Amino acid sequence: MSRFLNTLRPLIRIMPEVKAPDRKVSFREKFVWTALILLLYLIMAELPLYGIDPQQGYDYFYWMRIILASNRGSLMELGIGPIVTAGLIMQLLVGSQLIRVDMGDPYQRSLYTGAQKVLAIFMTAFQAIAYIFAGAYGAMGPGETILVFIQLMFAGVVVILMDETIQKGWGLGSGVSLFIMANVCTQIMWNMFSIGPAQRGDLPWDMIPDGEGGVEPRIWFHGVIPFTLQNFGAASVGGNFADPFTFWFRPENPRASLFGVIITFIVFVIVIWIESFRVNIPLQYAKYRGFRGQYPIKLLYVSNIPVIFTQALYANLLFITQILWNNPALGLGDPGTHPLAFWFHLIARYAIPAADAQYLVPQPISLVWFLTPPTGLSELLTGLGLLRGAGYALILMLLCAGFARLWIDVSGIAPRDVAQQLIGAGMQVPGFRRSPQVLERILQRYIPVVAVLGGLLIGALAAFADFFGALSTGIGILLAVGIMRQYFEILAKEQLSEMHPAMQGLLGMG
């Protein structure tokens, strides 16, 4: 076992912990706990941080808020970022053999999860400090700084414990997945139905005469349905009807367009269709030769984990480089003031908006440009949009494939782990000797290849949804559909397990 994990044992012991249930938790109780945790998350996502002005400072998480399940200026400012970042770091350490953990040993596995929790709390503190001192909320006094830090730390620890509560068996599925799904669905509903004040005065339907020679903003129909009704209503009374391109694609807001609705529906259908692809390994009981079954290896074998880790990597790269770029004391934003400034300028250059801009979001304009997608056809087909789109899609696909390959080795779903589980359940492949080594060699032919292909596919599909302006981000839509399907499967297994307790072992719930 790694010395790194042994070193962290004193910290692991003092970490806040949710005890695993010492009894069988009923499906109804799990459902109630899951619903309560989801409700608490939604409340925290709407509760504003005390002592800040959300209109001040820079929104460093703007590009990744949906995937991090975070909300600007709320207790969920950091979202699930610290949890996912901790998981990403631990996965990279194990995958690179810098730390060695036998995931089949319950003690070592518990140390691994404990170390991940320690790292998640450390990342919460680090991100909170970096976010505050990088000017995310503008200038604040010492008292306000401490108050905001305490709020972010408290919320971060609560999120970690909520996720642990579900993971330990009190709830259904995963807290991280639940929060992502809730955030994506909220964003879709907002883009479908929301109504708000004018946000772009350069659009003729956003400004009306005020009767005194000037103009004033009127209600801006942000959502797809209000926008559509507004334009049809304007046309029916002889008003200005948006031209077909603007009406269908909405260049100023492609994520709330009619075309975006169609793309969102297409992505939903494609993901559900892809989920049905699988390689079935024939099995039979060693004691009952006539009883046969199959072990399905789905095309999306590692589910949504590669996308989550890829986006966590993106989020941290963008977050850290934006902070370094916007720190005048370091001088990295000026090529002539620091020895490394030229190279940093080449890799992570940003355009900082003017102080009076409505959204203070640093815009990537160097190589980090390829970490953010062109949104909508109007952006994809203009200037260097195609180059940006190709680079974004290629990097996303390769990273998803790489994380998919790494994940099977550290999550208990590698060929060796699956072979031991099937042998332990009394199964074997017909025509082959009943041996873990033999079954592992058979599974080795399929699992790594399927995992990598699945990673490439979900990366391509996420890029496609981003390019064509889905109602949420492409990765957000992809994750939401996958998570919903997982929850349907979990609900089916839980209900089947309660009706037939003897089948818990076969369902992997024993």
RAQUI-V713672 format. One record per helix or strand. SS is the DSSP state (H for helix, E for strand). FROM is the first residue (numbers start at 1). TO is the last residue. If there is no record, write none. Layout:
BEGIN
ss->(SS/SS)
from->(FROM/FROM)
to->(TO/TO)
END
This chain:
BEGIN
ss->(H/H/H/E/H/E/H/H/H/H/E/H/E/E/E/H/H/H/H/E/E/H/H/E/E/H/H/H/H/E/H/H/H/H)
from->(3/9/27/48/62/74/81/106/142/175/196/204/207/215/219/224/244/254/258/278/292/305/341/350/363/367/377/385/415/427/436/447/474/501)
to->(7/14/46/48/68/74/95/133/170/193/197/206/209/217/220/236/249/256/275/285/298/325/347/351/364/371/380/410/424/428/444/467/499/503)
END
